[in-house]
Amino acid sequence: MALLATDRLADTERILRDGQREAEVLGLGWSLPHWHAARACALLEQGALDDAAVEAEASLTVADELEITRPNARAWSVLALVEIRRGDLARVRDHLRAAEAGPDPATQRYGRWVTLARACLADAEGGLDAPAAAALTADFGDPEPTRLLAVTPSHWPAITRIALRGGDPSVARAVSGALRALTARDDSQRIIRAVRALVDGLLHSDPRALESAISAYRSGGRPLALAAACEDLGELLATSADTAPAIPYLEEAGELASASGALRDHERISRRLRRLGVRTGAADGAN
């Protein structure tokens, strides 16, 4: 999980592969659901929605078969986050009920993943309700970086967007403060700099900061994060008198979302493009 917060995605996959193989050789069956759940997080961070869902489901299946460890709330949360991108909100609600049904210690261990998924669902359904807003503030409303590092970097701007749309800029400012603290300690990680620029761009409606984030994301192996940043800049540029500069960014965002299987994202972006007078086609796999 520490590697996922850096530019070392290839090393993350190696550690996961070698660690799981060693656990199997040593007969540490109890740990296998956790290896699958960690790989699901890594694949979600890389925008591989289908593969992330497969690994999350494997985590839950192995836990059920072994009967020596509880199903992983983080795995349920990854499934919920995948289905939000795909657009099946009914399944999201089922996954979150399952994530919250376990014993308190198991849920609390990965509670910030559950809070994130719950906030994303509320946002997708039209806005944060009081419980989701309170949980988001409790879990991410402090600029202490370790709170942010409990989830992976592609989700940090999402917390900011949801907080700003929900009318609670204090959470967005806390995310920005945590990122400033991280970069003050170590400014060598491109992904941290990219997210900081993106969050600052969202906070201050700064197109230059968003452009800087997009440039940094282009070689980072996080296509859905790049798509979201392009959509952010496109939405900001679309508010000006001349909306033409917004169109290439929104088109790129839609293409990236479609390629990753994020059909709900693609449909939302397509509607925005149509309002700007651009004809769009269906996403791959859409009916």
ABEGO torsion letter per residue (X at the ends): XAAAABABAAAAAAAAAAAAAAAAAAGBAAAAAAAAAAAAAAAAAAGBAAAAAAAAAAAAAAAAAAGABBBBAAAAAAAAAAAAAAGBAAAAAAAAAAAAABBAAAAAAAAAAAAAAAAAAAAAAGEBBAAAAAAAAAAAABABAAAAAABBAAAAAAAAAAAAAAGBAAAAAAAAAAAAAAAAABAABAAAAAAAAAAAAAAAGBAAAAAAAAAAAAAAGBAAAAAAAAAAAAAAAAABABAAAAAAAAAAAAAAAAAAGBAAAAAAAAAAAAAAGBBBBBBBGBX
